[in-house]
């Protein structure tokens, strides 16, 4: 499981936790999130996220 | 016939995100971006929480200008200032003597730190961090002034940016003093009760407060600065950071005779008083609203890209809560519309506070701090849209 960071606002998407409040189940891999998905905090597109090593 | 020529002034989040959205729709339009800086793509909101994570300016770079030119298939003119706009000829005059014609022009010039009147020979040494170059300079000054990796820093203005910097600097080990005319931090976005909770949280990091006061004089000392406050107290620090707020950069609109009031005046199509000129992001006043945050500019960029590519599209703003990057106490705020009827209701929590602004049963705004942040998705759905 990896974590991805929004390069615009710093939001972290943690694959292990998912985002149940946004309708993304825990354990959802980044590549399985639709390409038109937007950062819930700032609205930028999925392409503006980068994988982070934490 | 030549393809449509779109020129965008500014390569911040607004300019570059608009260019990306245009390219998603059209590979044919000719795209030119003009910037005063080096054209690197970075996110301004990240500048105020990069110190504690030990990020250098270069770590905040998402792409350099060559990569942006290639990705966007665009001409990007760097270190280039626009002198004026000839609206009749649809042509820009550049500082380097050049001229550039456009079919559609977009002002994405952003916002500049507000100036504040202060006396003293140290006034010129006050820093403001509004772009990546500023951030690099700020880091360098901080390192120069620090003793054992620690400096005393005064932040003038305890608004959103001031509080984010306070948290960041204090977490990085510096001694922070806040000087603010309001009764509590972030008084334009938070009700007093919530502002007090945020103040207490920042105080736990060692942040000190001079509220209901302003800095009148800044004197240069042999080492650092002396600030003389409105109540004649003096504060000694190595660095002074100004965070009193941003003003839309409307200079080109002023010069070119385009309507402006707090920002470049635009309608729901982001069109200015000149049919061929649009404005997006922190420099724009959309139906009178100046919202210098990422979410509104992303909504604007998507709508404007469609409009410019021949599909007139109005911008809609859903409820757009603002995240305040104060990790000591996570804060999300959606201020009620200006002048709205209603009242604040508060629920204290072990860690944080929930403040709801309601008119009867209708939720119109909120401030969620600490544990209350977990309710923001549910509560956001109850808020009316900002522009629909």
Interface residues (C-beta under 8 A of the other chain):
Chain A: X7 X8 X9 X10 X11 X21 X22 X38 X40 X41 X42 X43 X44 X48
Chain B: X13 X17 X43 X45 X46 X49 X62 X293 X294 X295 X298 X299 X320 X323 X325 X377 X378
